[in-house]
Amino acid sequence: MMIKKLPIAAALSSLLALSGCGSDSDSNSSPAPATPVDDNGKLHSALEVAVTPKSSLEGTINVYLGRWYPCSDLHREMCTDDAPEVLPLLGLNGEYAKGNADGSYNKKYNRTTVAPAPGADDYTMQIDAADLKSFAAESVRNDIFVAGHYSALDVLLYVASIRDDFEVTLGDFNEEMNTFEFTTSFDANNDGDFDDADDYKDSKNWYAAMLYSGGDAKKSNGIPALEPLYERMDELWVKDSMHLRFQPESDVMVERREQSLKAEVERFNANGGKVVLPELRVLFEGDSSYQVVAQNIEVKPYNLRPDVFQQDVITVLDVVLTAHDEYGVKFGVNFWPTIATNSDVGAYAVTSIDDNRAHGFYGWILYRGEDFTSKDFNFYKPNLEWPLATDLQTNASFASACEFLRDDNGALDDAAAQLCIDEWFNMFGGRNTHRMADTVPMVMPHEYVQFEWFSNMENAWEMAHRNYVPSDSKLIADIDDAIAPLDNTHFGWEIADCGLCHSIDNIHLNGDSPILPSSAEPYFCASCHGSNGAPEGHGEEARCFWCHSNDKLMANHGEASQPMYFDDVECSGTTKAKGINIDGLVGPCADAVKQTSPSWHREIKDIADNSSAYIELELDKRITYGNSDWRTSESFPDPLSCMTCHPNK
């Protein structure tokens, strides 16, 4: 008998009343907001901007049932209907994922899930947030999430309520792992029962993999397997447009995750019910090993995300702020809104550690978890996909893959090698998922939180304009020395584009300016006339356009706020890693780079791992502005004009 919608909702109400796993606070009340620490409204001294996040779940969630494999002779079930009889072979010696002369890759016929069984609904679904809210007024973990926000487990329960071939039974709250147990049944052939060879009946091995939306950034689409979790599914915050894959996992994968969760609970209990992080680690630029910058941190809640989490729910961001306040580790934290790729990040970002500041494609990445799993997902390599079991057994590139599956001689047998590929062939997963620190609850303490300086993205993405200008650069005029600063009596006060009212032809006619640009350049004007009421900067030194688009787009900033289509951009510059000159090529410029460098490995692809191009986006998604990784505006060059008129104090 399938679990129906109303019984599930009733069961959840009973569990929430009886489980005792949450706080005693009223889950329907809003957590108290943090108190500003200065006149600018900043909520903490480490924050570089004053912001009050207001995240809500309003759109859709992409859900996939079942494991993903690339379309190949080994997995015909993963191929689209138009796939040819002869397909590129997998393996290091095969043609799958290899580049072609036009910059495309041999990836054309992948599905996100297998074709559904006869009569079954598609295993790829878009879940409407409104339907999820109608199904459950609040999360199973209402001790963690405020009303209106949900976990991956909530989504799984909802999916079971709308499908006849998929059943989820919510079990007891497991105190040893601090999470709800559940079992999954799947009717693979849709014959109405769960007793066939390929069916699953009351399986404890189904779990989620995740990926938050990268917006329209086709280079950010990872592999469709998504990013496997070593954390609690009922703590994974569900966001608009994210991707969730629910799939069966091996006993080994389950055991490694459960061992991690149990270690966290044991650590919590050993410290008297406090979240005490054993080590905060930092790998600074140029270092070969990390430094332990703080130990045994009793993490305090700062409640900077009352829009999502209940009062005093600790997140990884709280580790950062506690270390900043009590352990002498100087952190700088910014906030990413909806960025230039149309990805609604809506989260705080660590931008500096002990004055080592992120800029452009250089910055800090976050790892967290248990040491014994730190190497589990570390053997995916672009241009070495999709391997065969024999590749793992014979190729030195995979010598360290899945050490926990190897025998005493360090060898993988056929079954272990295939299991290693199925479960762990991924660049991300476990300790390293694409999540910002404030989106990760840490109700139970990890063994470590680690930040690493990362500087390879500029090479990997092969952009052509790399405009990084340190705050002390001589290229930036010091407007504090402006000889004729404007004040609020200026009729154009706080309007950035001088050219709206003034032209080069009608200013300084008496020759009192020895140098004038050939066209209006407001930042040049600022060198003499000051900021004209512009606010101060907030520490950034490159790629201002990345955040100042969409909801943070600046008004009256000339080309910097002028929309244009990718297709109309005249590409220019030379890429760094391969030295590809794209002068004179026409956009989308990322496509132009791809076409001129067939061996380039940072693929442009869709969510099913099929080779794609930005020109394939819908027209309303092919919009950029005057500054980008492929173009620099003459009148409002990023970041020169930004940092001149908005100096970092």
C-alpha positions in Angstrom: 0.0 0.0 0.0 1.4 3.4 -1.0 1.8 6.1 1.6 -0.7 8.8 0.7 -0.3 12.5 1.2 -2.6 12.9 4.3 -1.3 10.0 6.3 2.3 11.3 5.8 1.4 14.7 7.0 -0.4 13.3 10.0 2.6 11.1 10.8 5.0 14.0 10.6 2.8 16.0 13.1 3.0 13.1 15.5 6.7 12.7 15.2 7.4 16.3 15.7 5.3 16.3 18.8 6.9 13.1 20.3 10.5 13.0 19.0 12.0 15.5 21.4 14.8 16.1 19.0 14.3 19.8 18.5 14.4 22.9 20.6 11.6 23.9 22.9 11.0 27.2 21.0 7.9 28.0 19.1 8.7 26.9 15.5 6.2 29.4 14.1 7.9 32.4 15.7 10.6 34.2 13.9 14.1 34.1 15.4 15.4 37.3 16.9 17.5 39.2 14.4 21.1 40.0 15.2 21.8 43.5 16.5 23.8 45.9 14.3 27.3 46.6 15.6 27.8 50.0 13.9 26.0 52.9 12.4 26.1 51.4 8.9 23.9 48.5 10.0 26.5 45.7 9.8 25.6 42.8 12.0 29.2 41.8 12.8 32.6 43.5 12.7 33.9 40.9 10.2 31.1 41.7 7.7 32.1 44.1 4.9 28.6 44.9 3.9 25.4 45.7 5.8 22.8 43.2 4.6 19.7 41.5 5.9 19.2 38.2 4.0 15.6 37.4 3.1 15.7 34.1 1.4 12.4 32.4 0.5 11.5 29.2 -1.3 9.2 30.3 -4.2 10.3 28.6 -7.4 10.9 25.0 -8.3 13.3 22.1 -7.3 14.7 19.7 -9.8 14.5 16.1 -8.6 15.9 13.0 -10.2 15.3 9.4 -9.2 18.0 6.8 -9.7 21.7 6.7 -10.4 23.2 8.4 -13.4 25.6 7.0 -15.9 26.8 8.4 -19.2 25.1 7.1 -22.3 27.2 4.3 -23.7 27.1 0.7 -24.8 27.4 -0.2 -21.1 24.4 1.9 -20.2 21.9 2.1 -23.2 19.2 2.9 -20.7 20.7 6.3 -20.1 20.5 7.3 -23.8 18.0 9.5 -25.5 15.8 8.0 -28.2 17.8 9.6 -31.0 21.1 8.0 -29.9 22.8 6.1 -32.7 23.6 2.4 -32.6 27.4 3.1 -32.4 28.3 5.2 -29.4 31.6 6.6 -28.1 33.3 4.2 -25.9 33.9 4.9 -22.2 37.3 4.6 -20.6 40.6 6.4 -20.8 41.1 5.0 -24.3 37.6 5.6 -25.4 36.1 8.7 -27.2 33.5 9.7 -24.7 34.2 13.2 -23.3 37.0 13.8 -25.8 37.2 17.1 -27.7 36.4 17.7 -31.3 37.8 20.2 -33.7 34.8 22.5 -33.3 35.3 22.6 -29.5 32.4 20.3 -28.7 32.8 17.0 -26.8 31.5 13.5 -27.6 28.6 14.0 -25.2 25.3 14.3 -27.1 22.8 11.7 -26.0 22.8 11.6 -22.2 19.6 11.6 -20.2 19.3 12.9 -16.6 17.6 9.7 -15.6 16.6 6.4 -17.2 13.5 6.3 -19.3 10.5 5.6 -17.0 9.0 2.1 -16.9 5.8 1.7 -19.0 3.0 3.8 -17.4 5.3 5.4 -14.9 5.8 9.1 -14.5 9.2 10.5 -15.6 11.9 10.0 -13.1 13.1 13.6 -13.8 10.7 16.0 -12.0 10.3 19.7 -11.2 8.7 20.1 -7.8 6.8 23.4 -7.3 7.7 25.0 -3.9 4.0 25.9 -3.4 3.0 22.2 -3.7 5.7 21.3 -1.1 4.4 24.0 1.2 0.8 22.7 0.8 2.0 19.2 1.6 3.9 20.2 4.8 3.4 23.5 6.7 6.9 23.1 8.1 10.0 20.9 7.9 10.4 17.5 9.6 13.3 19.3 11.3 11.4 22.3 12.6 14.0 22.5 15.3 16.4 23.7 12.5 14.3 25.4 9.8 11.8 28.2 10.2 8.4 27.7 8.6 8.6 28.0 4.8 12.0 26.4 4.5 12.7 22.7 4.1 15.3 19.9 4.0 16.0 17.3 1.3 14.2 14.7 3.4 11.0 16.8 3.2 11.3 16.8 -0.6 11.8 13.1 -0.6 8.6 12.6 1.5 6.7 14.8 -0.9 7.9 12.9 -3.9 6.7 9.7 -2.4 3.3 11.3 -1.8 2.8 12.0 -5.5 4.1 8.8 -7.1 2.6 5.3 -7.1 5.9 3.6 -7.8 7.9 5.2 -4.9 7.3 4.8 -1.2 9.1 6.4 1.7 8.5 5.4 5.3 9.7 7.8 7.9 11.1 6.1 10.9 12.3 7.1 14.4 14.7 9.8 15.2 18.1 8.1 15.6 19.9 9.7 18.6 23.1 8.0 17.8 23.3 9.9 14.4 21.0 12.8 15.3 18.8 12.3 12.2 15.6 10.7 11.1 15.7 7.2 9.7 13.7 6.3 6.7 13.3 3.5 4.3 12.6 3.6 0.5 10.7 1.2 -1.8 10.9 1.6 -5.6 8.8 -0.3 -8.1 11.3 -0.3 -11.0 9.0 -2.0 -13.5 5.8 -0.2 -12.3 3.9 -3.4 -12.0 2.3 -2.4 -8.7 4.5 -4.3 -6.2 8.1 -4.2 -4.9 9.0 -7.9 -5.2 10.8 -8.0 -8.5 14.6 -8.4 -9.0 15.3 -4.8 -9.8 12.8 -3.4 -7.2 13.7 -2.0 -3.8 11.7 -2.9 -0.7 12.2 -1.0 2.5 15.7 -0.2 1.6 17.8 1.9 4.0 20.3 2.7 1.3 18.6 5.4 -0.7 20.0 8.9 -0.1 20.5 12.3 -1.7 23.1 14.0 -3.8 22.8 17.7 -4.4 23.9 20.8 -6.3 22.7 24.3 -5.8 21.8 26.1 -9.0 24.6 27.8 -11.0 22.0 29.8 -12.9 22.8 30.0 -16.6 26.5 29.2 -16.1 26.9 26.1 -18.4 30.5 25.9 -17.2 29.3 25.3 -13.7 27.2 22.3 -14.5 29.0 19.4 -12.7 28.3 15.8 -13.6 24.7 14.7 -13.3 25.5 12.4 -10.5 25.6 15.7 -8.5 27.5 15.9 -5.2 27.1 13.0 -2.8 26.4 13.7 0.8 28.2 12.6 4.0 25.9 14.7 6.1 22.3 14.5 7.3 19.7 14.7 4.6 17.2 16.3 7.0 19.8 19.2 7.6 20.3 19.9 3.9 18.7 23.3 3.1 16.5 23.2 0.0 16.9 26.3 -2.2 15.1 27.5 -5.4 16.2 25.8 -8.6 18.6 23.4 -6.8 19.1 19.8 -8.1 18.5 16.8 -5.9 19.1 13.2 -6.9 17.7 10.4 -4.8 19.4 7.1 -5.5 20.4 3.8 -4.0 23.8 3.6 -2.5 26.2 0.7 -1.6 26.6 -0.6 2.0 30.1 0.8 2.0 28.9 4.4 1.1 26.2 4.2 3.8 28.7 2.9 6.4 31.2 5.7 5.7 28.5 8.4 6.1 27.0 6.9 9.2 30.4 6.5 10.8 30.9 10.2 10.2 27.6 11.2 11.7 28.2 9.0 14.7 31.6 10.6 15.3 30.0 14.0 15.3 27.4 13.0 17.9 30.1 11.4 20.1 32.1 14.6 19.9 29.0 16.6 20.9 28.3 14.4 23.8 31.9 14.3 25.0 31.8 18.1 25.3 28.7 18.2 27.4 26.3 19.0 24.6 28.3 21.8 23.2 29.4 22.3 19.6 33.2 22.2 20.0 35.2 22.1 16.8 38.6 20.4 17.3 40.4 22.2 14.5 40.1 25.3 12.3 42.6 24.9 9.5 43.8 27.3 6.8 46.0 26.6 3.8 47.4 30.0 2.9 48.6 30.9 -0.6 52.0 29.4 -1.3 52.0 27.0 1.5 52.1 23.2 1.0 50.3 22.3 4.1 47.6 23.8 6.2 48.0 25.6 9.5 45.8 24.9 12.5 44.8 28.5 13.4 42.5 27.6 16.3 41.7 24.5 18.3 38.8 23.3 20.4 36.6 26.2 19.4 33.3 26.3 21.4 31.2 27.7 18.6 28.7 30.5 19.4 25.6 31.1 17.4 25.4 34.5 15.8 22.0 34.1 14.2 22.8 35.8 10.9 20.3 33.7 9.0 17.0 34.1 10.9 15.3 34.0 7.5 16.2 30.3 7.2 17.3 28.8 10.5 15.8 28.7 14.0 17.2 30.7 16.8 20.7 29.6 17.9 21.1 26.9 15.1 24.9 26.9 14.6 26.2 27.1 11.0 29.8 26.8 9.7 29.7 30.6 9.4 29.5 30.7 13.2 32.9 28.9 13.3 34.3 31.8 11.3 32.8 34.5 13.5 33.7 32.8 16.8 37.3 32.4 15.6 37.4 36.0 14.6 36.0 37.2 17.9 37.7 34.9 20.4 40.8 33.3 18.7 42.4 36.2 16.9 41.9 34.9 13.4 41.0 37.9 11.3 38.2 37.1 8.8 36.5 39.2 6.3 33.0 38.2 5.1 31.0 39.6 2.2 27.6 38.7 0.8 26.8 37.3 -2.7 23.3 38.3 -4.0 22.0 37.0 -7.3 25.1 37.1 -9.4 25.9 37.7 -13.1 25.1 34.1 -14.0 21.5 34.5 -12.7 22.4 32.2 -9.8 20.5 33.3 -6.6 23.4 32.6 -4.2 22.0 34.7 -1.4 24.7 33.8 1.1 27.7 35.1 3.0 31.1 34.5 1.5 34.5 34.4 3.3 36.6 36.9 1.4 39.7 37.3 3.5 41.7 35.5 6.2 44.4 37.4 8.1 44.3 40.1 5.3 44.8 37.5 2.5 42.0 38.7 0.3 40.1 36.9 -2.4 40.0 38.7 -5.8 38.6 37.7 -9.2 39.1 34.0 -9.7 41.4 33.7 -6.6 39.9 33.0 -3.3 39.0 30.7 -0.4 37.3 27.4 -0.7 35.7 25.5 2.2 36.2 21.9 3.3 34.7 20.3 6.4 34.1 16.9 7.8 36.1 14.0 9.2 39.7 13.2 8.4 39.1 9.6 7.6 36.9 10.6 4.6 38.9 13.5 3.4 40.3 11.7 0.3 37.1 9.9 -0.7 36.1 12.2 -3.6 39.5 13.2 -5.0 40.1 11.3 -8.2 37.8 12.8 -10.8 39.9 14.4 -13.5 38.7 16.4 -16.5 39.7 14.6 -19.7 39.9 11.3 -17.8 36.2 10.5 -17.8 34.4 8.1 -17.8 36.8 5.4 -16.6 36.3 1.7 -16.7 37.2 -0.6 -13.9 40.3 -1.7 -15.7 41.5 1.9 -15.8 41.3 2.1 -12.0 43.2 -1.1 -11.8 46.0 -0.2 -14.2 46.4 3.5 -14.6 48.7 5.4 -12.2 46.3 8.4 -12.3 43.9 6.4 -10.1 46.5 4.8 -7.8 45.1 6.5 -4.7 41.4 6.2 -5.5 39.2 4.4 -2.9 42.0 3.2 -0.6 39.3 1.9 1.8 38.2 -0.6 -0.9 41.6 -1.9 -1.7 43.1 -5.2 -0.5 46.3 -5.6 1.6 48.4 -5.2 -1.6 46.7 -2.0 -2.5 44.8 -3.6 -5.4 41.1 -3.2 -6.5 39.3 -6.3 -7.7 36.8 -5.9 -10.5 33.8 -5.4 -8.2 35.6 -2.9 -6.0 36.9 -0.9 -9.0 33.4 -0.6 -10.4 32.0 0.3 -7.0 34.6 3.0 -6.7 33.5 4.5 -10.0 29.8 4.3 -9.3 30.0 5.9 -5.9 33.1 8.1 -5.7 34.1 9.2 -9.2 33.4 12.8 -8.6 35.4 16.0 -8.0 32.9 17.0 -5.3 31.1 15.3 -2.5 31.6 14.4 1.1 33.7 17.2 2.7 33.6 19.4 -0.4 30.2 20.4 -1.8 29.3 23.7 -3.4 27.8 25.4 -0.3 28.5 28.7 1.4 29.4 28.6 5.1 26.1 30.1 6.3 24.0 27.5 4.4 25.5 24.6 6.3 24.0 23.8 9.8 26.6 22.3 12.2 24.3 21.1 14.9 26.9 18.4 15.6 30.6 19.4 15.4 32.8 18.3 12.5 36.3 17.2 13.2 37.6 20.1 11.2 36.7 23.1 9.1 39.3 24.1 6.6 39.7 27.0 4.2 42.1 26.7 1.3 43.5 29.4 -1.0 42.5 28.4 -4.5 44.0 30.0 -7.6 43.4 27.7 -10.5 40.0 28.9 -11.7 41.4 31.6 -13.9 43.3 29.0 -15.8 40.4 26.6 -15.9 37.8 29.1 -17.1 40.1 30.7 -19.7 38.6 34.2 -19.6 40.4 36.9 -21.5 40.0 40.0 -19.2 41.7 39.7 -15.9 41.3 43.1 -14.3 42.6 42.9 -10.8 43.7 46.1 -9.2 44.9 46.2 -5.6 43.5 49.0 -3.5 46.9 50.7 -3.2 47.5 50.6 -7.0 48.8 53.8 -8.6 46.2 53.2 -11.4 43.5 54.4 -8.9 43.3 58.1 -8.2 43.1 59.1 -4.5 39.9 61.2 -4.6 40.7 62.4 -1.0 43.2 64.6 -2.8 40.6 65.9 -5.3 41.3 69.6 -6.0 37.6 70.6 -6.8 35.4 68.1 -5.0 31.6 68.4 -5.6 29.1 68.5 -2.8 25.4 68.0 -2.5 24.7 71.4 -4.1 25.8 69.9 -7.4 22.6 69.3 -9.5 24.0 65.9 -10.5 24.8 64.8 -7.0 25.0 61.0 -6.6 24.5 60.4 -10.3 27.4 58.3 -11.5 27.4 59.0 -15.2 28.7 62.5 -15.8 28.1 62.0 -19.5 24.3 62.2 -18.9 24.7 66.0 -18.5 28.2 66.9 -19.6 30.1 66.1 -22.8 33.8 66.4 -23.5 32.9 69.2 -25.9 31.4 71.6 -23.3 33.6 71.2 -20.3 36.9 72.9 -19.3 36.6 75.3 -22.3 39.0 77.7 -20.6 41.8 75.1 -20.7 42.0 74.6 -17.0 42.3 70.8 -17.4 45.6 69.9 -19.1 44.4 66.4 -19.9 40.9 65.2 -21.0 39.9 61.7 -22.2 38.5 61.3 -25.7 35.0 60.4 -24.3 33.3 60.9 -21.0 35.0 58.8 -18.3 33.4 59.6 -14.9 36.2 58.0 -12.9 38.6 60.4 -14.6 36.3 63.3 -13.6 36.4 61.9 -10.0 40.2 62.3 -9.8 39.5 66.1 -9.6 35.9 66.3 -8.5 35.7 63.5 -5.9 33.1 60.8 -5.6 30.0 63.0 -6.2 28.3 61.4 -3.2 29.1 57.8 -4.1 29.2 55.4 -1.2 32.5 53.8 0.0 33.6 50.5 -1.3 33.5 47.2 0.7 36.9 45.7 0.0 36.5 44.1 -3.4 39.3 44.6 -6.0 38.1 42.7 -9.1 35.0 41.6 -11.0 32.6 44.0 -9.4 30.2 43.0 -12.2 29.9 39.5 -10.7 27.6 40.7 -7.9 26.5 44.1 -9.2 24.0 42.6 -11.7 20.4 41.6 -11.3 19.1 42.7 -7.9 22.3 44.7 -7.2 22.7 46.4 -10.6 23.8 50.0 -10.4 21.6 52.8 -11.8 23.1 55.5 -14.1 26.4 53.8 -14.5 26.7 54.0 -18.3 27.9 50.9 -20.0 28.4 49.2 -16.6 24.6 49.1 -16.2 23.7 48.8 -19.9 22.3 45.4 -20.9 23.6 43.9 -24.1 23.3 40.4 -25.7 26.2 38.0 -25.5 25.8 37.7 -29.3 26.7 41.4 -29.8 29.8 41.5 -27.7 33.0 41.9 -29.7 35.5 39.6 -27.9 39.0 40.8 -27.1 42.0 39.8 -25.2 44.1 36.7 -24.7 43.3 33.8 -22.4 45.9 33.0 -19.7 46.6 29.3 -19.7 46.6 28.6 -23.4 47.2 32.1 -24.7 44.2 32.1 -27.1 43.7 35.4 -28.8 40.1 36.1 -29.3 40.4 39.7 -30.7 37.6 40.4 -33.3 35.6 37.3 -32.6 31.9 37.8 -31.9 30.2 36.5 -28.7 29.2 34.6 -26.9 32.9 34.8 -26.1 33.0 31.7 -24.0 31.8 29.8 -27.1 34.5 31.6 -29.1 37.2 30.3 -26.8 35.8 26.8 -26.9 35.8 26.8 -30.7 39.4 28.0 -30.9 40.7 25.5 -28.3 39.3 22.1 -28.9 41.4 20.5 -26.1 40.2 23.0 -23.6 38.8 21.0 -20.6 36.4 23.4 -18.9 33.3 22.2 -20.7 30.2 24.1 -21.7 27.5 21.6 -21.1 23.9 21.1 -19.9 22.8 19.5 -16.7 22.7 16.0 -18.4 26.4 16.3 -19.3 25.8 16.9 -23.0 28.1 19.3 -24.8 26.4 22.6 -25.3 27.0 26.3 -26.0 25.9 29.6 -24.6 24.3 30.5 -27.9 21.7 27.8 -27.1 20.4 29.7 -24.1 17.1 31.5 -24.5 17.5 35.1 -25.7 16.5 36.6 -22.4 19.2 34.6 -20.7 21.9 35.8 -23.1 22.2 39.2 -21.4 25.4 40.7 -20.1 26.6 44.3 -19.3 29.5 46.5 -20.3 32.0 44.7 -18.1 32.5 40.9 -18.0 35.3 38.4 -18.2 35.4 39.1 -22.0 35.0 42.8 -22.2 36.0 45.9 -20.3 34.0 49.2 -20.7 36.0 52.2 -21.7 33.8 54.7 -19.8 33.2 52.6 -16.7 36.1 50.0 -16.6 35.8 47.4 -13.9 37.3 47.6 -11.3 39.2 50.9 -12.0 36.2 53.1 -12.1 34.5 51.2 -9.2 37.5 51.6 -6.9 38.2 55.2 -7.8 34.7 56.4 -7.0 34.0 53.9 -4.3 37.4 53.7 -2.5 38.0 50.9 0.0 38.6 52.6 3.3 
